[in-house]
Amino acid sequence: MPKMKTRKSAAKRFSFTGTGKVKYKKQNLRHILTKKSTKRKRNLRHPGILSKDNVAVIKKQLLPNG
């Protein structure tokens, strides 16, 4: 039986916390930053935690490592 491969696109976008939650980098912090408020940009810096509904999907994509 061949090895099970990780979906590399998902591996680059998501990671797991110690308690098993899924972390991701928030969007909208790449360009056109002048019109965004400082508060909005500051809040976008921190990682987001994925909702429990989508955790099963991500774990399946990262199966060998998830």
LINUR-V391090 format. One record per run of one state. SS is the DSSP state (hx for helix, st for strand, lp for the rest). FROM is the first residue (numbers start at 1). LEN is the number of residues. If there is no record, write none. Layout:
BEGIN
ss->{SS/SS}
from->{FROM/FROM}
len->{LEN/LEN}
END
This chain:
BEGIN
ss->{lp/hx/st/lp/st/lp/hx/lp/st/lp/hx/lp}
from->{1/8/14/17/22/25/38/46/48/50/52/62}
len->{7/6/3/5/3/13/8/2/2/2/10/5}
END
